Amino acid sequence: MRIDAHHHLWDLARRPQPWLTGAELDPIARTFELAELEPLLAEHGIDATVVVQSSSSLEETRELLATAAASGGRIAGVVGWADLTDPALGDVLASLTGPLVAIRHQVQDESDPWWLARAGVRRGLATVAAAGLAYDLLVTPRELPAALETAAALPELRFVLDHAAKPPVASGGWEPWGAQLRRLAALPNVSCKLSGLVTEADWGRWKPGDVLPYARHALDVFGPSRVLFGSDWPVCTLAATYGAVLALAEEAVGGLSAAERSAVFGGNASRVYALT
């Protein structure tokens, strides 16, 4: 199976997305539903997906779970949101029926770069692990030190790093991102998504040579058994089409064996997220 392990859906008539502000985001400041994504998945031979939360809302998580349940297996998993500091988090997670595979919070938006190290957050992450779920890390290089410390402190929890921690592609910068990513990859409970890199580049002028060094570094340090392809649709459309994002990922893994490419484009997502 070929799996897109990271995309979004939202209905602005039902729920606002507070982060969709500024003229540069106007092209995606509208509703995106599965029906619009379906032809792209069919065109590019994607069998199943993992849909990821985009707002800090339990209601949105329940809506995504309902969408997944009605998708005939097209959406194989949901990365939802829940309040990690809620003392009743275990009960909340148990109430979320459907193919919930992970929890995510927009850590990059927290003012405290060490938010992940807070005692209440750590307790919540332990609860996520006890529920058999994974946790998606949405961080930038600013939060990578806290992510490293947190993943090391919770070896029982499967962490999935979104967007390779958003390297500074547009500026061509490398450190401290490169070294931090290598240290995080040394932890066996952390995997990494090849996703979201085109929107870290110059949206209007990027070329594959700008992005590939960052993608290949992620592949090098995590290895092909812990890297997952994700389109980040529709956010990716700010800089590239779905097909262009997929082609870029395929170029990044071009030197791998057929079995390794199959793992990146499906097998790893199936294992890490325990997809059925």
N, C-alpha and C positions, 0 to 999 in steps of 0.2 A: 504493500500500500504506500502511496505517496501522500504525505500529510503536511498541510500548512499549519504549523504549530503556533501561529500568532497572527490573528486578525481581530478586527473590532466590528461591532454593529451597534448602531444607536438610532433612536427615533426621537427627534427633537420635539415632536408634538406631544410625546408622552413624558420625556424627561430631558431637562437641559444638561448640557455638558459644560460646566463652568470654565474649563480650560480653553474652549473654542472662542477666544477673544483676539482681536487684532486683525487688520486687513489681510495679513499674509495667510491667515487661516480661512479666509472667506470661501475658497474653493471646496473646503470640506465641512463648512458650517451648514449642513443640511442632513436630512435623514439618510442613513445607509442600512439597507435590509438585506437578508440572505438572498432574496430573489435577484438582486443586482450582482452579487458575487458569484452566483451559481454558473452563469455562462463562462466566466473566467476560469473557474475550477475545471469545468468540462473541457475548455479549450486547451488547457495546459496539463491535463491528466492528473489532477489532484483528486484523490479519492475521499479524503476526510479532512476535517479541520479541528483546531482548538480555538475557540473564541475567548477573548480576554476583556475583562472589565475595563471601563474607561471613566467611571465616576465612583466616588466613595458612597455607594448606595446598595443596601441589601435588596431594595426593591429591584434595582437593575439586575442584580445577580439572579434573583428569582425569575425575572423576565428572560434572561439569557438561558437559564436552565429550561424554561418552558419552550423557547425557540429551538433549543437543541433536541428536546424530546420529540418535537414535531417535525424534525428535519429528516427523518428516515435514515438516521445514521450518518448523514453528511457532517454534522457537527458532533464529533466524538467526545469532546470534552469542553468544560467551561472552567476558566480561571476567574473566579469571582472575588468579591470584596467582602470582608467582614471586619469589624472593629477588633483588632488584636488585643486591645486593652480592656475589653468587656469581660468582667468576671464570669459571665454566663456564656462565653464563647463556645464552649463544648456543646451546649444545648443548641446554640444558634447553628453551628455547623451540622448537627444532627437533623435539624429541621429543613435543611436545604436539599430537597429531593431532586434527583436527576444526576446527570453525568458530571458532577463537580469533581475536578481533579486537582485544583490548586487554589490558593488564595493569593491576592496581590494588593499592595497599597502603593500609592504614588509617593514613595519615599523621597524622590527627587524634589518634590514640592514642599517638603518639611523644612522649616528654617534651621532646625538643628541637624547638622551633618551626622551626628551620632545618635539620631532617633532610634535606629535599630538596636542600639546598646541599652536602651532604657529597660528597667526591670520588668515593667508591665508588658512591654512589647515582647521581650524574651519569653515571658510566661505564655503569651498568646501564641508565639511560634512553636513552643513545646506542645501546646494544645493542638495546633495544626498537624504536627507530626504524629501525635497520638491518634488523630482521626484518620491517619493513613493518607493524608494529602501532601502535595508538594507546595512549595512557596516560590512565587516568581519575584525576583529582585529587580525592581525598577529603580536603578541608581545611575548616577553619573560618576566621573572620577572623584568628585568631591566626597561622595558617600562610600566609595570603595573600601577605605580602611575599616569603617564600621561593618560593612558587609563581610569582609574577611574575618574580622573578630567574631561576628555573629555565627557565620557558617562553621567556624572552627569550634565554637562553643556548643553547637547543636548537631553533632555528627549523625544523629538519627533522622534528621530532616533533609529531604531532597530539595535542594535549591536549584532554581533555573534562572540564570542571569539573562535578562531581556536586553536586546540591542547591543550586546557585547559591552555594556556599561557606557554607551554613547561616547565613543572616542572623538577627539577633535579633528574630524576629517576635513572640514572646511578650511581650517588654518594649516593643515598638514602637520600639526603637533603630534608628539608621541608620548613623552614622559610627562607626568608619572603614570599615565594610563597603561603603557606597555608592561612595565614592571609590576604594577598592581594586579593586572590581569593574570600574569604568570603566577603570582603568589596565590591568587584565588583559585586558579586551576589546579594547584597542587593539592587541593582538598578534594577527595574522591566523591563527596556528596554534592558537588556543584557541577551543573551542566551549563551550557551557554547557547543562546539563540543567535544564529545568523539572521538578524532582522533589524530593521530600522536604521541601517547604515546610510542609505541614500539621503535621508532627511538630516543627517549630520554633515553632509557635504553641501556644497553650493548648489541650491536647488535647480538653478537655471543653467549652470555651466559644468556640472560634474561630468566626469568620464570614468570608465571602469578603472583606469590606472590610479585614480584618486582613492578609490574605496578598497580595492583588492588587497593592498598591504595590511589593512586592519582586519579584514575577513580572514586572511591567511594566517595572521598572528593568532587569532582566536582558534583556528583549526590546529595550529602548531602546538599551542600550550594546553588545550583541552583534549586534543586528539579526536579523531573522527567518531569515536564511540560516545562522545559527550557533547556533540554539537547538533543542534536542531535547526532546520530551515523554518523561517517564518516570514511571511510577506509584509506584515504590518499594514495591510490594507484596511481602510482606505487612506490612512495617514501617508503611506508611501506615495500616493498619487500627487502629493505636493511636489514631488521631485521626479517621479518615474511611473511608468505603467506597471501593472501587475506582471506582464510578460518580461519587461526589462529587469525587474527585481529578481524574478526567477532565473533569467539568463545570467545575471551577475553572480548569483549563488552557484549556478552550475559551472560557471567559469572558475570560481574560487575553489571548487572541489574537483576540478578537472584532472588533477594529478593523482587522485585516489583510486583505489580499486573499485570494481563494480559493487562489491559487498559493502565497502565503506561509504560509497555514494548513496546506496540504498538505506544505510543506517541514518545518514544525515537527513535524507528526504523522507523519513518515515519511521524506521525501526527505533531510533532513539526516542522519538516523541512517544511512541507506543509504550516503550519500557518506562521512561522517566515519569510519564503521567499515568501509567497503569491503565491505558485505554482498553476498552473492551470492544 
